[in-house]
Amino acid sequence: MDLQNRQTPEDICAHYGEDYSKHFGAMSPPIYQTSLFLDGNDYTYSRVSNPTLEVFEKKVAALEHASPGEGGRALTVSSGMAAITTAILSCVRAGEHMIMVRTAYGPARGFARYLERFGIGCTFVHGTRVEDFEEAYRPETKLIYLESPCSAIFELQDLAAVADFARAKGIATVIDNTCATPVYQQPLDFGIDLVVHSATKYFGGHSDAVAGVIVGKGERIARLANERTMWGNAAPPMQGWLLQRGLRTLPVRMKAAMENGLAVARYLEAHPKVERVYYPALESFPQHELYLRQMSGCGGLLSFSPRGSYASRAEMVRRLQVFKKAPSWGGYDSLVCPLGALEPPTEETLLAHDGGVIRLYVGLENIETLLEDLEQALDALD
Ligand code: PLP
């Protein structure tokens, strides 16, 4: 019985893929802070691969069910955006077309628009029905780009149905799985081709590293490994070390994030000054049934639409003491990020943020402290 390599998320993060004998028995792997390796060894040059990054990559591939037997691999790159742009560019060429969900991370949508200058078209769709993709399909469509749940209003796409449609048409599928993490969702199991992550968020987990990762199987990810060398965007060794350290506690942090996230979501749902809460694990979430089918939990990220004037909403955000105003999420620290909710809706916020929401990242602080902070701040709403 090989208990050392058992592949539950907890065991993967703690032990899987380690070779202690390579590092004099060191429990914590060293940082191979080197650009090159002497001829005749397993490594050549750190733009191509580096043993410190590989500790993290083996674990992420296992967490995402990209088994080495099927050519499964994870590739660490310099940011989540690098993962997104590198994965997209690997799937489309001039004259082709892609379909992207309208709720994808803003800069990912910006990149899709940027590609128009190279003759690559993009249609943005709601993506909550598989018919949205069927209707946007053209003979030159080569890529469907998903983000489920999306990180602003948490809309989901039916991964198995979209993957079936894409495979029948010979279209590649890429998903941003940052929000769920492989602890709660494994898109490759539903037939999705490539998974991208902002490792800056939950994987790093401590608001101290910027990195991304691309995961897949077979020929696609083998090609991407060569393309990462060509683009030159492999993450540096120190980032790989921070990521493998952060990853050790991912399952416990995700469990705590779900406990705190759900408690805050339920509190807000019951609050008279809150119009709507966006959190897939709530029974009232419109796609809750789909959530139960393809996810096994939710993290600490959620949004709500407050009642009250724009001025009182701004005052509410100002009054928060523990929830700090900042973008990003996935660390230990609670954050608030108004996504268009402090001013009248624009075309952009109507498209991607349901006209505007307040996004909260519920961190690892004491839940009573967090609820008290919200209570005193929500009092400001008129
Ligand atoms: N994907 C999602 C859902 C994000 O929220 C972010 C960053 O906020 C990114 C991708 C981009 O990641 P990075 O900031 O590491 O480039």
Boltz pocket constraint, residues with backbone or C-beta under 6 A from the ligand:
constraints:
  - pocket:
      binder: B
      contacts: [[A, 79], [A, 80], [A, 81], [A, 82], [A, 105], [A, 151], [A, 176], [A, 178], [A, 179], [A, 197], [A, 198], [A, 199], [A, 200], [A, 201], [A, 210], [A, 211], [A, 212], [A, 328]]
      max_distance: 6.0
